[in-house]
Amino acid sequence: MIANPVPLNLRASIIIAAYNAGRDLPRCLAALEHQTLPQDEFEVIVADDGSTDDTAALAEAAGARVLRLEHGGPAAARNAGVAAARAPIVVFTDADCEPVADFLERLLEPFAAPVVSGTRGVYRSQQKALVARFIQLEYEERYHRIAHVEQVRGTVNALDTSYAAYRREVFLEAGGFDTRFRGAAGEDHELSYRLAEQGHVFRLSPLAAVYHRHVASFRGYARRKFRIGYWKAFLTRQHPGYAVADSHTTQSLKVQIALTGLIIPVLAASLVWAQLLWVALALAAIFVLTAVPFLALVARKDAAVLVVALPLLVVRAAASGAGFAWGMFRPYSSPLPESDAVTTG
């Protein structure tokens, strides 16, 4: 007799990697209780990544299946969740996300086409802080780019684990997430890029949304961008083509990182040779020109954010570039300290 047989109508296993997430997890699980997809068509698995708070107890009280793991990072926790999953499709979201009511229904719709191996959704935000609102507009700019890439190429190559789904067999055949990515910053894009290079097709589901609380301070934003840049360097060392071909990062950001990398040393040199100040000003003018499309988006959607938009674009370029540079030269076996791990968003 088979123990715990898989329900015939089970369509999706939702996997939430959680580390000391007792503050956020209840809201995420409550949102999953109100999905338009029938409750008997999905299961919820919380992969507790060695938490020292009440994360596991809260998840069990909410009726989730709980995997109690040693602390190994989100990539390892998600891999364990997939190994325990019983449904043919695995869905990822984060403890600090609150899926909208039709999140699962919308995210699963593209799988009706057998060619589709995975899907991705989008962030929404209800925050009032200007920095958080800027971040939301950043994401919206990226979603426009991703939609354009899908229209042109017929697929995308960057799936974020805040709102992503894979066919379980595809995920397992690929070996899952690379557990050398100890923080939540790059392991999801590494897997989706690797699979896209093998010919797998991914779709954007713009109505599959989760509400997320973005960082709300300049300092928090700079730290986050530095760490993401750091792990992006590791990803680029594995897949050099990612630097130019990923569907997530806008081309303007790449140009702005390069310009910032030039402006800083030119400004320093201008202290010795004053004429170089004009070169620095010219580079800064080009930077502003590359930012015009995004600034226009901000003006249309949330004009108040214009107050912080240009300074934050400079912070983004400088912090991302510095993190990327450090990651390119730091040994691959020497990651950032655990305490500096990035949280998604």
Secondary structure, 3 states (H helix, E strand, C coil): CCCCCCCCCCCEEEEEEECCCCCCHHHHHHHHCCCCCCHHHEEEEEEEECCCCCHHHHHHHCCCEEEEECCCCHHHHHHHHHHHCCCCEEEEEECCEEECCCHHHHHHHHHHCCCEEEEEEEEECCCCCHHHHHHHHHHHHHHHHHHHHHHHHCCCCCCCCCEEEEEHHHHHHCCCCCCCCCCCCCHHHHHHHHHHHCCCEEEEEEEEEEEECCCCCHHHHHHHHHHHHHHHHHHHHHCCCHHHHCCCCCHHHHHHHHHHHHHHHHHHHHCCCCCHHHHHHHHHHHHHHHHHHHHHHHHHHCHHHHHHHHHHHHHHHHHHHHHHHHHHHCCCCCCCCHHHCCCCC
